[in-house]
Amino acid sequence: MELGMQPSSTDPKKLSERIAEASCWVGSVKEEISRVLVGQEELVDRLLIGLLCNGHILLEGMPGLAKTLSVKALAGTLKLSFSRLQFTPDLLPADLVGTMIYNPDQRTFSPKLGPVFANIILADEINRAPAKVQSALLEAMQERQVTLGETSHPLPCPFLVLATQNPIDQEGTYQLPEAQLDRFLLKVSVSYPKKDEELLIMDRMASTSPPGKTRQVIDSTIIDASRSILDQIYIDPVIREYIVDIVNATRYPAKVDTRLKLLLRTGASPRASINLALASRAKAFMENRSFVTPQDVKTLALDILRHRVLLSYEAEAEDLSADMIIERILAKVPVP
């Protein structure tokens, strides 16, 4: 059976009922997060999509925009283990993944597992750590295991890295390697709040007793049950082709607009197509639908692609961003 085709034995009406029943936790989690986080509905949606897809998420924005708070609020609603890792320039790989400890009595080495062995990892200011730390994290993100000595230790399931970073032109930050960026399901750009939201933030947070932590409302069983339904959400062949056309346009932009020919050095990998299809299914699930729409794809395309394309020197000279170029591509690729 082709990827995304709906099994003939699946009754769309029954599937919709199953989705409605299985997704009822989404509203509870959002309501709980809203107790401590004002606004940022799109950010919360993306975090939940990452949870459903078992995909890592990178949050980028200026300091003070509640990136860390949003991850901690989500983790607080889950009956899962949680670790916060503060990335710094002097961080060592062993501080992250662990090391081998020598036992003089037995004359043997035994593993001491690091804080990365948790279900939810908050990698705070991930781009402040040097390349060797990023390399140690790469195996964990892709293989969901850590190798210490000659032994590979599986990470707990689910395992999600929810990373935050300040823009790379900030003091003391490093550009993440392209291979590591490609492992993130989404890169979410966190923006400033609206005026009315900021007034509410000030009223709520400008206090010696700010709101407390979120309550645990779901566990891994509920998450696993929701994930098992995702593969049954229908993606029509024309939408599958639409996804591939968008990703292909990042590699050969001149095919959709000759003016884009010199603006991209590298396009997105096939992982972008896979993740765009998977994330679109998760979005449909969260909206109680048994099928993916073109708007699902278009809405998530920026978050899926912005960290997977490399701009040319011409684009940088014209002060163009990856978002601007991707939006041009989305405007040119025909919508089914």
Kinemage of the C-alpha trace (Angstrom):
@kinemage 1
@onewidth
@group {chain A} dominant
@subgroup {mainchain}
@vectorlist {calphas} color= white
{ca met a 1} P 0.000 0.000 0.000
{ca glu a 2} L 1.316 3.456 -0.882
{ca leu a 3} L 2.240 5.891 1.864
{ca gly a 4} L -0.758 7.973 2.903
{ca met a 5} L -3.388 5.884 1.149
{ca gln a 6} L -6.367 5.074 3.331
{ca pro a 7} L -7.010 1.352 3.904
{ca ser a 8} L -10.251 0.207 2.304
{ca ser a 9} L -11.303 -1.428 5.565
{ca thr a 10} L -11.198 1.902 7.404
{ca asp a 11} L -14.591 3.546 7.744
{ca pro a 12} L -14.035 7.342 7.613
{ca lys a 13} L -16.969 7.970 9.948
{ca lys a 14} L -15.707 5.478 12.535
{ca leu a 15} L -12.190 6.858 12.195
{ca ser a 16} L -13.475 10.384 12.815
{ca glu a 17} L -15.230 9.149 15.956
{ca arg a 18} L -12.045 7.455 17.152
{ca ile a 19} L -10.049 10.618 16.512
{ca ala a 20} L -12.568 12.764 18.385
{ca glu a 21} L -12.378 10.417 21.356
{ca ala a 22} L -8.588 10.007 21.271
{ca ser a 23} L -7.871 13.748 20.866
{ca cys a 24} L -9.928 14.981 23.809
{ca trp a 25} L -6.734 15.354 25.841
{ca val a 26} L -5.508 18.124 23.510
{ca gly a 27} L -7.996 20.639 24.939
{ca ser a 28} L -7.118 19.640 28.516
{ca val a 29} L -3.394 20.140 27.915
{ca lys a 30} L -3.952 23.512 26.230
{ca glu a 31} L -6.184 24.659 29.077
{ca glu a 32} L -3.600 23.632 31.656
{ca ile a 33} L -0.759 25.375 29.777
{ca ser a 34} L -2.858 28.564 29.490
{ca arg a 35} L -2.799 28.804 33.307
{ca val a 36} L 0.862 29.842 33.160
{ca leu a 37} L 1.388 30.894 29.536
{ca val a 38} L -0.392 33.854 27.943
{ca gly a 39} L -1.072 33.716 24.211
{ca gln a 40} L 1.417 31.829 22.010
{ca glu a 41} L -1.346 29.512 20.741
{ca glu a 42} L 0.631 28.688 17.597
{ca leu a 43} L 3.700 27.788 19.664
{ca val a 44} L 1.637 25.469 21.882
{ca asp a 45} L 0.130 23.806 18.797
{ca arg a 46} L 3.605 23.161 17.397
{ca leu a 47} L 4.773 21.642 20.686
{ca leu a 48} L 1.792 19.282 20.677
{ca ile a 49} L 2.488 18.342 17.049
{ca gly a 50} L 6.040 17.457 18.064
{ca leu a 51} L 4.701 15.333 20.906
{ca leu a 52} L 2.325 13.478 18.576
{ca cys a 53} L 4.974 12.934 15.891
{ca asn a 54} L 7.744 12.047 18.369
{ca gly a 55} L 9.767 14.802 16.709
{ca his a 56} L 12.262 17.274 18.126
{ca ile a 57} L 11.473 21.009 18.022
{ca leu a 58} L 13.718 24.064 17.898
{ca leu a 59} L 12.309 27.328 19.262
{ca glu a 60} L 14.071 30.513 18.159
{ca gly a 61} L 13.385 33.980 19.466
{ca met a 62} L 14.748 36.876 21.459
{ca pro a 63} L 15.280 36.416 25.217
{ca gly a 64} L 12.184 36.793 27.394
{ca leu a 65} L 9.562 35.462 24.964
{ca ala a 66} L 8.560 32.473 27.151
{ca lys a 67} L 10.382 29.805 25.128
{ca thr a 68} L 11.645 28.023 28.231
{ca leu a 69} L 8.387 28.612 30.111
{ca ser a 70} L 6.317 27.038 27.322
{ca val a 71} L 8.437 23.865 27.287
{ca lys a 72} L 8.337 23.566 31.083
{ca ala a 73} L 4.569 24.154 31.045
{ca leu a 74} L 4.089 21.339 28.513
{ca ala a 75} L 6.390 18.992 30.422
{ca gly a 76} L 4.416 19.709 33.590
{ca thr a 77} L 1.234 18.347 31.986
{ca leu a 78} L 2.883 15.002 31.131
{ca lys a 79} L 3.446 12.075 33.455
{ca leu a 80} L 6.922 11.656 31.978
{ca ser a 81} L 10.479 12.271 33.146
{ca phe a 82} L 11.906 15.720 32.392
{ca ser a 83} L 15.425 17.174 32.321
{ca arg a 84} L 16.517 20.726 31.745
{ca leu a 85} L 20.004 21.132 30.273
{ca gln a 86} L 21.511 24.620 30.263
{ca phe a 87} L 23.917 24.748 27.339
{ca thr a 88} L 27.066 26.817 27.921
{ca pro a 89} L 30.385 27.224 26.062
{ca asp a 90} L 32.224 25.080 28.652
{ca leu a 91} L 29.744 22.173 28.554
{ca leu a 92} L 31.316 18.773 27.865
{ca pro a 93} L 29.719 15.783 26.094
{ca ala a 94} L 29.962 13.756 29.316
{ca asp a 95} L 27.863 16.402 31.101
{ca leu a 96} L 25.114 15.560 28.643
{ca val a 97} L 25.221 11.839 27.851
{ca gly a 98} L 27.224 10.458 30.795
{ca thr a 99} L 30.534 8.617 31.020
{ca met a 100} L 32.240 5.390 32.094
{ca ile a 101} L 33.244 5.211 35.763
{ca tyr a 102} L 36.148 3.004 36.898
{ca asn a 103} L 35.418 0.688 39.854
{ca pro a 104} L 38.778 -0.043 41.524
{ca asp a 105} L 37.423 -2.933 43.635
{ca gln a 106} L 36.163 -4.906 40.633
{ca arg a 107} L 38.682 -3.342 38.218
{ca thr a 108} L 35.895 -2.717 35.786
{ca phe a 109} L 34.143 0.222 34.175
{ca ser a 110} L 30.444 0.883 34.619
{ca pro a 111} L 28.271 3.484 32.855
{ca lys a 112} L 27.005 6.573 34.620
{ca leu a 113} L 24.102 7.778 32.514
{ca gly a 114} L 23.736 11.505 31.971
{ca pro a 115} L 20.669 13.769 32.229
{ca val a 116} L 19.803 13.142 28.563
{ca phe a 117} L 18.166 9.884 29.715
{ca ala a 118} L 14.718 11.394 30.201
{ca asn a 119} L 11.523 11.519 28.148
{ca ile a 120} L 11.437 15.284 27.658
{ca ile a 121} L 14.688 17.222 27.307
{ca leu a 122} L 14.715 21.004 27.494
{ca ala a 123} L 17.946 21.989 25.738
{ca asp a 124} L 18.045 25.625 26.823
{ca glu a 125} L 20.070 27.993 24.616
{ca ile a 126} L 21.318 25.042 22.585
{ca asn a 127} L 23.425 27.211 20.287
{ca arg a 128} L 25.691 28.335 23.132
{ca ala a 129} L 27.443 24.950 23.290
{ca pro a 130} L 30.441 24.036 21.078
{ca ala a 131} L 30.434 21.541 18.205
{ca lys a 132} L 31.597 18.512 20.230
{ca val a 133} L 28.536 18.780 22.488
{ca gln a 134} L 26.253 19.124 19.480
{ca ser a 135} L 27.815 15.962 18.005
{ca ala a 136} L 27.100 14.042 21.210
{ca leu a 137} L 23.476 15.175 21.066
{ca leu a 138} L 23.152 14.200 17.396
{ca glu a 139} L 23.235 10.439 18.055
{ca ala a 140} L 20.626 10.800 20.782
{ca met a 141} L 18.313 12.797 18.527
{ca gln a 142} L 18.577 10.540 15.490
{ca glu a 143} L 19.170 7.036 16.859
{ca arg a 144} L 17.496 7.599 20.236
{ca gln a 145} L 20.425 5.910 21.905
{ca val a 146} L 23.740 6.899 23.501
{ca thr a 147} L 26.987 4.996 23.096
{ca leu a 148} L 29.261 4.871 26.148
{ca gly a 149} L 32.401 2.838 25.675
{ca glu a 150} L 31.447 -0.138 23.515
{ca thr a 151} L 27.813 -0.306 24.611
{ca ser a 152} L 24.791 1.508 23.193
{ca his a 153} L 22.155 2.478 25.750
{ca pro a 154} L 18.609 3.051 24.446
{ca leu a 155} L 16.902 6.256 25.512
{ca pro a 156} L 13.449 6.120 27.098
{ca cys a 157} L 10.381 6.226 24.878
{ca pro a 158} L 9.035 8.756 24.125
{ca phe a 159} L 12.174 10.887 23.764
{ca leu a 160} L 11.856 14.506 22.649
{ca val a 161} L 14.432 17.278 22.514
{ca leu a 162} L 12.690 20.644 22.838
{ca ala a 163} L 15.480 23.142 22.262
{ca thr a 164} L 15.549 26.921 22.570
{ca gln a 165} L 17.988 29.294 20.961
{ca asn a 166} L 18.542 33.009 20.585
{ca pro a 167} L 19.182 34.394 17.096
{ca ile a 168} L 22.706 33.535 15.963
{ca asp a 169} L 23.804 37.155 15.801
{ca gln a 170} L 23.493 37.338 19.585
{ca glu a 171} L 26.678 37.422 21.680
{ca gly a 172} L 28.317 34.030 22.322
{ca thr a 173} L 26.211 31.860 20.020
{ca tyr a 174} L 27.213 29.243 17.445
{ca gln a 175} L 25.547 28.185 14.204
{ca leu a 176} L 24.128 24.657 14.640
{ca pro a 177} L 25.417 22.105 12.099
{ca glu a 178} L 23.132 21.486 9.110
{ca ala a 179} L 22.980 17.760 9.920
{ca gln a 180} L 21.668 18.520 13.388
{ca leu a 181} L 19.181 21.122 12.178
{ca asp a 182} L 17.731 18.549 9.775
{ca arg a 183} L 16.926 16.298 12.757
{ca phe a 184} L 14.464 18.838 14.129
{ca leu a 185} L 10.908 18.213 12.999
{ca leu a 186} L 10.050 21.911 13.303
{ca lys a 187} L 11.854 25.185 13.794
{ca val a 188} L 9.385 27.611 15.336
{ca ser a 189} L 10.006 31.348 15.252
{ca val a 190} L 8.710 32.868 18.510
{ca ser a 191} L 7.506 36.451 18.103
{ca tyr a 192} L 6.641 39.281 20.476
{ca pro a 193} L 3.181 39.201 22.100
{ca lys a 194} L 0.353 41.509 21.093
{ca lys a 195} L -0.417 44.560 23.252
{ca asp a 196} L -3.421 43.035 25.018
{ca glu a 197} L -1.472 39.815 25.628
{ca glu a 198} L 1.447 41.745 27.101
{ca leu a 199} L -0.901 43.621 29.444
{ca leu a 200} L -2.215 40.270 30.664
{ca ile a 201} L 1.337 38.943 31.011
{ca met a 202} L 2.259 41.969 33.117
{ca asp a 203} L -0.812 41.575 35.334
{ca arg a 204} L -0.133 37.890 35.836
{ca met a 205} L 3.645 37.853 36.175
{ca ala a 206} L 4.484 41.196 37.806
{ca ser a 207} L 3.938 39.673 41.214
{ca thr a 208} L 5.987 38.157 43.988
{ca ser a 209} L 3.799 35.042 43.630
{ca pro a 210} L 3.565 34.209 39.879
{ca pro a 211} L 1.320 31.346 38.711
{ca gly a 212} L 2.393 27.885 39.830
{ca lys a 213} L 3.250 24.821 37.802
{ca thr a 214} L 0.928 22.981 35.453
{ca arg a 215} L -0.768 19.770 36.603
{ca gln a 216} L -0.102 16.367 35.059
{ca val a 217} L -3.079 15.394 32.893
{ca ile a 218} L -1.834 12.723 30.428
{ca asp a 219} L 0.622 9.841 30.401
{ca ser a 220} L 2.568 7.845 27.806
{ca thr a 221} L -0.350 5.430 27.260
{ca ile a 222} L -2.579 8.238 25.980
{ca ile a 223} L 0.223 9.566 23.765
{ca asp a 224} L 0.892 6.102 22.299
{ca ala a 225} L -2.817 5.586 21.587
{ca ser a 226} L -2.979 8.919 19.748
{ca arg a 227} L 0.131 8.158 17.722
{ca ser a 228} L -1.295 4.825 16.617
{ca ile a 229} L -4.158 6.685 14.892
{ca leu a 230} L -1.970 9.140 12.963
{ca asp a 231} L -1.000 6.624 10.273
{ca gln a 232} L -4.689 6.072 9.469
{ca ile a 233} L -5.360 9.744 8.708
{ca tyr a 234} L -5.874 10.016 4.967
{ca ile a 235} L -3.580 12.007 2.683
{ca asp a 236} L -5.001 12.268 -0.810
{ca pro a 237} L -2.546 11.535 -3.666
{ca val a 238} L -2.832 15.117 -4.962
{ca ile a 239} L -1.867 16.444 -1.516
{ca arg a 240} L 1.055 14.020 -1.347
{ca glu a 241} L 2.183 15.375 -4.717
{ca tyr a 242} L 1.684 18.937 -3.431
{ca ile a 243} L 4.032 18.205 -0.506
{ca val a 244} L 6.726 16.837 -2.816
{ca asp a 245} L 6.304 19.773 -5.221
{ca ile a 246} L 6.907 22.266 -2.407
{ca val a 247} L 10.030 20.481 -1.175
{ca asn a 248} L 11.298 19.964 -4.727
{ca ala a 249} L 10.875 23.682 -5.388
{ca thr a 250} L 13.417 24.455 -2.652
{ca arg a 251} L 15.982 22.408 -4.610
{ca tyr a 252} L 15.114 23.758 -8.051
{ca pro a 253} L 13.501 27.138 -7.327
{ca ala a 254} L 13.942 28.374 -10.910
{ca lys a 255} L 11.251 25.898 -12.006
{ca val a 256} L 8.617 27.888 -10.112
{ca asp a 257} L 10.159 31.369 -10.348
{ca thr a 258} L 13.284 32.307 -12.319
{ca arg a 259} L 13.934 35.158 -9.873
{ca leu a 260} L 14.586 32.580 -7.113
{ca lys a 261} L 17.319 30.783 -9.085
{ca leu a 262} L 20.289 32.426 -7.359
{ca leu a 263} L 18.786 32.804 -3.876
{ca leu a 264} L 19.122 29.251 -2.501
{ca arg a 265} L 22.361 27.274 -2.171
{ca thr a 266} L 20.795 24.070 -0.847
{ca gly a 267} L 17.232 22.811 -0.735
{ca ala a 268} L 15.448 20.601 1.772
{ca ser a 269} L 16.153 16.883 2.120
{ca pro a 270} L 13.565 14.080 1.722
{ca arg a 271} L 13.199 14.230 5.495
{ca ala a 272} L 11.298 17.474 4.907
{ca ser a 273} L 8.662 15.682 2.794
{ca ile a 274} L 8.302 12.940 5.395
{ca asn a 275} L 7.986 15.397 8.268
{ca leu a 276} L 5.577 17.675 6.411
{ca ala a 277} L 3.238 14.741 5.762
{ca leu a 278} L 3.521 13.514 9.361
{ca ala a 279} L 3.026 16.947 10.923
{ca ser a 280} L 0.020 17.601 8.653
{ca arg a 281} L -1.574 14.397 9.936
{ca ala a 282} L -0.947 15.520 13.511
{ca lys a 283} L -2.586 18.875 12.781
{ca ala a 284} L -5.612 17.105 11.305
{ca phe a 285} L -5.770 14.873 14.398
{ca met a 286} L -5.739 17.888 16.719
{ca glu a 287} L -8.636 19.377 14.736
{ca asn a 288} L -10.642 16.113 14.865
{ca arg a 289} L -10.328 15.376 11.145
{ca ser a 290} L -9.630 12.045 9.456
{ca phe a 291} L -7.993 13.659 6.422
{ca val a 292} L -5.294 16.216 5.583
{ca thr a 293} L -6.127 19.420 3.732
{ca pro a 294} L -3.834 21.566 1.535
{ca gln a 295} L -4.129 24.300 4.172
{ca asp a 296} L -2.595 21.956 6.781
{ca val a 297} L 0.417 21.548 4.515
{ca lys a 298} L 0.692 25.245 3.736
{ca thr a 299} L 0.381 26.256 7.401
{ca leu a 300} L 3.208 23.969 8.526
{ca ala a 301} L 5.527 24.401 5.534
{ca leu a 302} L 7.429 27.363 7.014
{ca asp a 303} L 8.202 25.573 10.290
{ca ile a 304} L 9.252 22.417 8.438
{ca leu a 305} L 11.449 24.124 5.830
{ca arg a 306} L 12.987 27.285 7.315
{ca his a 307} L 15.913 25.406 8.922
{ca arg a 308} L 16.450 23.038 6.003
{ca val a 309} L 17.352 25.534 3.284
{ca leu a 310} L 20.603 27.450 2.935
{ca leu a 311} L 20.526 30.946 1.474
{ca ser a 312} L 22.972 32.110 -1.154
{ca tyr a 313} L 25.224 35.145 -0.759
{ca glu a 314} L 22.913 36.992 -3.161
{ca ala a 315} L 19.949 36.420 -0.837
{ca glu a 316} L 21.914 37.603 2.178
{ca ala a 317} L 23.089 40.663 0.268
{ca glu a 318} L 19.450 41.503 -0.517
{ca asp a 319} L 18.602 41.023 3.176
{ca leu a 320} L 16.177 38.196 2.376
{ca ser a 321} L 15.260 35.576 4.986
{ca ala a 322} L 14.485 31.903 4.502
{ca asp a 323} L 10.857 32.660 5.415
{ca met a 324} L 10.560 35.231 2.626
{ca ile a 325} L 11.861 32.802 0.000
{ca ile a 326} L 9.700 29.895 1.222
{ca glu a 327} L 6.631 32.154 1.153
{ca arg a 328} L 7.446 33.036 -2.458
{ca ile a 329} L 7.681 29.330 -3.277
{ca leu a 330} L 4.354 28.604 -1.559
{ca ala a 331} L 2.755 31.402 -3.576
{ca lys a 332} L 4.021 29.885 -6.830
{ca val a 333} L 3.381 26.156 -6.292
{ca pro a 334} L -0.198 25.360 -7.426
{ca val a 335} L -2.515 24.406 -4.550
{ca pro a 336} L -4.663 21.314 -5.274
